[in-house]
């Protein structure tokens, strides 16, 4: 993977579609590493309010991640849902939890973004890097009294199925 950044003029347009996901989760305090593999789909979903209880505004993407998480030798199904809504600045986004609470802002116009999210006494610091139209990465460093983690996630755009969208 190259270290060159790929500027993204519109984060929501870039993210739309289906992505293959590989994540490592390192618990630095316990010296344990786990892994997630699966998919993330970013879809324009005007029914997001039915799913999340939050009214979907124009341009909102529903982010649905699903796959398998292996921790200490045990694999389990894992999933999460987020909302990506248009930000105040053109091309930016605001990421919200499924229940509508603010998670973080996202500005990929330079190809790189750092976001902070305080969670109780712990701080999540996310670094987002876009390498090209089909590859990007997030690295979340979680530090505080309850956690000492590094979560590294690589996203690769899934190829379209000739018989239809790559929807799983």
N, C-alpha and C positions, 0 to 999 in steps of 0.2 A: 504494500500500500504506500503510495506516495504521500509526501507531506504537503503537497500543493493544495491550496484551498480553492474551492469552486464557489464564487459568489452566486447567490440565489436571489433574484429580484422579487420573488413572491413565494414565501414559505409554504402557504397552503397549496398553491399549484404544484410546487415541487413534491410535497409529501403525498398528494393524492395518488391512490393506487395501492398495490399490494407489495409487501416487502418480506423477504426471508430474514429471520432474526436469529442471531447467535449472541448469547450473553454469558459472561463469566461474573460470578459474584464471589468476591474474596472477603472473608471475615478476617481482618488482620489480627484482632485480639485472640481469636480461637485458632488461627492458622488453619482455616478450612476454606476450600474452594468448591463452589457449586456451579452448575451450568443450566441455562435455559435455551431451548431450541424451539422455534415455532414460526409463526407468521404475525405480521401486523398489517391490518387493512385500514386505510384512511379513506372513508367514503363520505360523500356529500349525503347527509341524511336529514331530511326535513322532519323525520319522525323522532329525532333525538329527544324531544321533549317527552315522548311517550316512554322511552327507554330510561331516561335519567331524571325526569321531573323538571328539567330545565328547558325553557323555551329556546329553540334553535333559531339563531339569526341567519340571515342569508350569508352563504359562504362558509358556514360551520362544517367542519369535518368531524365525523365520529371515528375515533381511533379504537380499534378492537384488536387486542393482542391475545393470542392463544397458543398453547404449546405444552411442553413438558419441562418441569424443573427438577433437576436431580441434585439432592443435597444429602451428604453423608451416605451415598450409595443407594438412596431411595428416590425413585422417579415418581412424580405426581403431576397430574394435570394442573396447569396454571393459566390464569387469564386476568386481564384488566381492561378497563374501558376509560378513556379520557375524551374530552372535547377540545378541539382546536378551533378557536374563533378568531375572526379578523381583529388585528391590533389597531391601535389608534393611528400609527404610522402606516402608510401604504406598504404592502409586502411583508409586514410583521404579523405575528399571531400572539394570542394569549392562550395558554394551556390551562384547562380546568379539570378538576377531578369529575368523575361521573355525576356526583351530586351537585355540581356547579361551583364548588369552592375553588378559589384561585390557587394554582400550582406555581406557574412561573410565566414570564414573557419569553418570546422567541423571535429573534431577529437574525436571519441568516444572510442578510444582504452582503456581508463581507465573506461569507462562507464559514464563519466561526462566531460562536456566541457562548457567553458564560452566564448562567442563571443561578440564583440562590433561592433556597426554600427552607425557612426555619420550620422544624417539626418538633414541638415541645422544646427540650433543651438541646436537641441535635440540629446540626446544619447540613443540609444537602446542597452541594455545589456541583452543578452540571456543566459540562463542557461539550458543546455540539460542534462537529466538524463535518463539512461537506467536501467530498473528494471529487465527485463527478455526478452526472445525472442519475447514476444508478447505485451510488455508494455513499453512505454517511455513517458517522459514529457518535455515540454519546459515552461520556465517562462521568459517572456520578461518584463523588467522594463524600461519604457520609461520616461525620465526626461529631462526637459528643459523649455524654456520660453513658448513654444506652447503646451506642453503635460505633463501630470503627470498620467501615466497609469501603470497598471499591467495586463499582458495578460498571463493566465495560460492555457496551452493546454495539455490534456491527449489523448494519442494515444493507441488504442488497435487493434491488428492485427485482421482483419476480417477473419472469418472461410471460407474455400473454399466451394463453391457450388459443390455438387457431379456431377452436369451436366456440369461443366466448371469453369473457374476462377471467383472469386468474383469481378466482374467488375462494379457493380452498378445495 
